[in-house]
């Protein structure tokens, strides 16, 4: 048997770690853990969450060892991800609190590693299915708790941060702690559920119910960023549809035209930012953010190249975060903007690396989605668009579920289109190449395609 040399060294344990069922279970648990991190920490404590993540990392190492013959080191992680994470590690040397910076970096590296493992043991459709299953449960639990808190019991669940405002149609937070994070997750879920529907990988009734659930939770979050995300993702869907239906010889010109439109749109949006903010009813919130960002830029001038060291979530007692909160009389835990946050912590070098990593992943995944006929390839660029737009208003992309999804999408994009392709014939884990041939892959092929 061809599998004997692979599984013999570890016997039944190696066979288990190498199996499609274990890969699916591992992916489900990773998504469930990271996306419900806030609830886990509020209910069981931060140590419990860290222990779960550490255990998953150990399992991830075991899975990669069991599958070592199908993994090429050169194709393991995109270079841009490695360089960005490496710069964050180097920043410990000039951090005001090296110990805290180190453990923050370990958290960052652990989630990145889990994303890499998922990217190599699951193909795109299998990733979409696993994430869809997890988000259906988490959004359903969030809705149930909001109904229990706001209508049935009419008391806030303070230990989960649920205020019980669903009777007033929001804002609600669910199990995610803030309305903005709930809105962000709901938009990711909406994209995922629509891809499931288009690929016919779940029953139509379940797909429709899932879309309604995600859309309803996005609306109930009453988050101003949801409107911006919905508009941005909607435009991205329209642009991608144009590219996918264009003739091959016309795609290059169309891509350039769309790129020019994006630049013009960003410029117009900046010029018309005040009317747009007034229309969204977010004037006070945006003014607070602008004041915060201006102060961050002023402080960044002290260490413009290297920043103040990697912390991820702000360490409230550490400079410059304590100074920012003191002068603004607030208690911000992030810079409410991933780009400004990266610049503050890792300097302009870190910002350039972060933008390069994100832009290259988006460009790669966008080109793949425009060329391949299966709609499942649209999931990666649309998730990246969501993350990058949301990063203008929140720092979710630097920690937790946002960072996990960013690295996962970067890994997925690097597998499909990379300079490494010229060095070998490897394909996306579990055969995206096969999915390409069949057009619209289905979930029923999970077990057979999970190698």
Residue pairs with C-beta under 8 A, 6 or more apart in sequence:
3 15
6 14
6 18
6 66
6 69
7 14
7 15
7 18
7 66
8 14
10 17
10 66
14 66
16 22
17 62
17 63
17 65
17 66
17 67
18 63
18 66
18 67
19 450
20 430
20 446
20 447
20 448
20 449
20 450
20 451
21 447
22 63
23 63
23 121
23 122
23 450
24 122
24 126
24 130
24 446
24 450
26 56
26 59
26 60
26 63
26 117
26 118
26 121
27 118
27 121
27 122
27 126
27 127
27 130
28 130
28 133
28 134
29 56
30 56
30 114
30 117
30 118
30 404
31 130
31 131
31 134
31 135
32 134
32 137
32 138
33 40
33 49
33 52
33 53
33 56
34 53
34 111
34 114
34 400
34 401
34 404
35 134
35 135
35 138
35 185
35 401
36 138
36 175
37 49
37 400
37 401
38 161
38 175
38 176
38 177
38 181
39 160
39 175
39 176
40 48
40 49
40 52
41 48
41 49
42 159
42 160
42 161
42 177
43 159
43 160
50 107
53 107
53 110
53 111
53 114
54 110
56 114
57 110
57 113
57 114
60 113
60 114
60 117
63 117
63 121
64 71
64 117
64 120
67 120
67 121
70 426
70 429
70 451
71 120
72 420
72 423
72 424
72 426
74 420
74 423
74 424
75 414
75 415
75 418
75 420
75 423
75 424
75 426
76 116
76 120
77 116
77 411
77 414
78 357
78 360
78 361
78 410
78 411
78 413
78 414
78 418
80 353
80 356
80 357
80 360
80 361
80 410
81 112
81 357
81 407
81 410
81 411
83 353
83 357
84 350
84 353
84 354
84 357
85 105
85 108
85 109
85 112
87 346
87 349
87 350
87 353
88 105
88 108
88 310
88 346
88 350
89 105
89 109
89 310
91 101
91 306
91 307
91 309
91 310
91 345
91 346
91 350
92 98
92 101
92 102
92 105
92 309
92 310
94 303
94 306
94 308
94 309
95 101
95 308
95 309
95 310
95 311
96 308
96 309
96 318
96 319
97 309
97 311
97 315
97 318
98 309
100 311
100 315
100 318
101 309
101 310
101 311
104 310
104 311
104 312
104 313
105 310
107 312
107 399
108 310
108 312
108 398
108 399
108 403
111 400
111 403
111 404
111 407
112 403
112 404
112 407
114 404
115 404
115 405
115 407
115 408
115 411
116 407
116 411
118 127
118 408
119 127
119 408
119 411
119 412
119 415
119 429
120 411
120 429
121 429
121 430
121 450
122 130
122 429
122 430
122 450
123 428
123 429
123 430
123 431
123 432
123 435
123 449
123 450
124 376
124 377
124 379
124 380
124 412
124 428
124 432
124 435
125 199
125 201
125 376
125 435
125 441
125 442
125 443
126 430
126 443
126 446
126 449
126 450
127 379
127 408
127 412
128 192
128 195
128 196
128 199
128 201
128 376
128 379
129 196
129 201
129 202
129 443
129 446
131 188
131 192
132 189
132 192
132 193
132 196
132 202
132 210
135 185
135 188
135 189
135 192
135 193
135 214
136 189
136 193
136 210
136 213
138 174
138 175
138 185
139 174
139 185
139 186
139 189
139 213
139 214
139 217
140 213
141 174
141 175
142 172
142 173
142 174
142 175
142 176
142 182
142 217
143 174
143 213
143 216
143 217
145 157
145 160
145 162
145 174
145 175
146 162
146 164
146 166
146 172
146 174
146 220
147 166
148 157
149 155
149 156
149 157
149 162
149 163
149 164
149 166
150 164
150 165
150 166
150 167
150 168
150 172
151 166
151 167
153 164
154 164
154 167
155 164
156 162
156 163
156 164
157 164
160 175
160 177
161 173
161 177
161 178
162 172
162 173
162 174
162 175
163 171
163 172
163 173
165 171
165 172
166 172
166 220
169 220
169 222
170 179
170 219
170 220
170 221
170 222
171 179
171 220
171 221
171 222
171 223
172 179
172 182
172 217
172 220
172 221
172 222
173 179
173 181
173 182
173 221
174 182
174 217
176 182
176 185
179 221
179 222
179 223
180 221
180 223
180 225
180 393
180 394
181 394
181 396
182 217
182 218
182 221
182 223
183 218
183 221
183 223
183 225
183 226
183 229
184 223
184 225
184 229
184 386
184 390
184 394
184 396
184 402
185 401
186 214
186 215
186 217
186 218
186 221
186 226
187 214
187 218
187 226
187 229
187 230
187 233
187 386
187 390
188 383
188 386
188 405
189 210
189 213
189 214
189 217
190 211
190 214
190 215
190 218
191 233
191 379
191 382
191 383
191 386
192 379
193 207
193 210
193 211
193 214
194 211
195 375
195 376
195 378
195 379
196 202
196 207
196 210
197 204
197 207
197 208
197 211
198 375
198 376
198 440
199 374
199 375
199 376
199 440
199 441
199 442
200 440
200 442
201 441
201 442
201 443
202 210
202 443
218 226
218 230
219 226
224 280
224 281
224 282
224 285
225 390
225 393
225 394
227 280
228 280
228 389
228 393
229 386
229 389
229 390
232 385
232 386
232 389
233 382
233 385
233 386
233 389
235 265
236 381
236 382
236 385
237 378
237 382
239 258
240 366
240 369
240 370
240 378
240 381
240 382
242 254
242 258
243 251
243 254
243 255
243 258
243 366
243 369
243 370
244 369
244 370
244 373
244 378
246 254
251 370
251 371
255 367
255 370
269 276
277 283
277 286
288 330
289 336
289 337
289 393
291 328
292 324
292 328
292 330
292 332
292 335
292 336
293 335
293 336
293 337
293 340
295 324
295 327
295 328
296 324
296 335
296 340
296 341
296 343
296 344
297 340
297 343
299 320
299 323
299 324
299 344
300 307
300 343
300 344
300 347
302 320
303 347
304 347
304 348
305 347
305 348
305 349
306 346
306 347
306 349
306 350
307 342
307 343
307 344
307 345
307 346
307 347
307 349
307 350
308 319
308 320
308 344
308 345
309 345
310 345
310 346
311 318
311 321
311 345
312 345
312 398
312 399
313 333
313 334
313 399
314 321
314 332
314 333
314 334
314 335
315 321
316 322
316 325
316 331
316 333
320 344
321 332
324 330
324 332
325 331
325 332
334 341
334 394
334 395
334 398
335 341
335 344
335 395
336 393
336 394
336 395
337 391
337 392
337 393
337 394
337 395
338 354
338 391
338 392
338 394
338 395
338 396
338 397
338 398
338 402
339 351
339 354
339 355
339 391
339 392
341 395
341 398
342 350
342 351
342 354
342 398
343 350
343 351
346 353
346 354
357 410
358 384
358 387
358 388
358 397
358 406
358 410
360 410
360 413
361 384
361 406
361 409
361 410
361 413
361 414
362 381
362 384
362 385
362 388
362 413
364 413
364 414
364 416
364 417
364 418
365 377
365 380
365 381
365 384
365 409
365 412
365 413
365 416
365 417
366 381
367 417
368 377
368 380
368 413
368 416
368 417
369 377
369 378
369 380
369 381
372 436
373 436
373 439
374 435
374 436
374 438
374 439
374 440
374 441
375 440
376 435
376 440
376 441
377 416
380 409
380 412
380 413
383 405
383 409
384 406
384 409
384 413
387 396
387 397
387 402
387 405
387 406
387 409
388 397
390 396
390 397
390 402
391 397
394 402
395 402
396 402
396 403
397 403
397 406
412 428
414 420
415 426
415 427
415 428
415 429
415 432
416 428
416 432
427 433
429 451
430 449
430 450
430 451
431 449
431 451
434 441
434 449
435 441
435 449
441 449
